Amino acid sequence: MSTQNNKKIKVHDLGLVDYKFGLNYQKGLINRIKKDENHLIFLEHNKTITVGTKGTVADILFTTKQLENDGFSIIKTDRGGQVTIHNKGQLVVYPLVQLKEFELKPVDYVRRIEIMIVDFLKEIGIDSKIIIGKTGVWIDSFNKQRKIVAIGVRVSGGITMHGFALNIDNDLGDFNSIIPCGLPESEATSLKRELKSDIDKSDIKSKLINSFEKIFDCEVIVG
């Protein structure tokens, strides 16, 4: 999609990597960012529990030893938000954008991310919503409100880090190890559960890019 304002974002598709690798990759890009340079990182993480700046280990329901025996890493991180799960089959997206270029304040940026995700989900046939006071995107699923996307960002020097995690075909049972986002009643869902079909991840990334271009009024460059 071409735009008149010339805002461009370059895609990096890293595949399945450890959380710390993804974190260091973000930091490396930010250290090299120049004027008019923005990045969009796609990746999946191995089994990880992250504790955000507003999180508490009280929301982790098992001991460190139990979780490590189950294959989890537990990492305190500098993103906003509380406790969440990353695992294989969950698509994590880290936009590294200069907010001044997009004329956005941090709160407006998070809201724009939510709107973009709602737009993307509508494109693939899923009705979703934003709930005031509960960051993320939610679905009325099987008579409950279930979260399909968790959002946690950091802004430093006007540049964003971290981003959002979309459950595609990951093991939702892993979320039983935590109280997601500090909400005891919160449950997770995934695209596979909602659509009841296998998911083409390449198609999902393409549609996410289309929604990102539309909502952020920019050009996303792949390759």
Buried (B, 14 or more C-beta within 10 A) or exposed (E): EEEEEEBBBBBBEBEEBBBEBBBEBBEEBBEEBEEEBBBBBBBBBBBBBBBBEEBEEEBBEBEEEEBEEEEBBBBEBEBBBBBBBBBBBBBBBBBBBBBEBBEBEBEEBBBBBBBBBBBBBEEBEBEBEBEEEBBBBBBEBEEEBBBBBBBBBBBEEEBBBBBBBBBBBBBBEBBBBBBBBBBEEBBBBBBBBBBEEEBEBEEBBEBBBBBBBBBBBBBBEEE
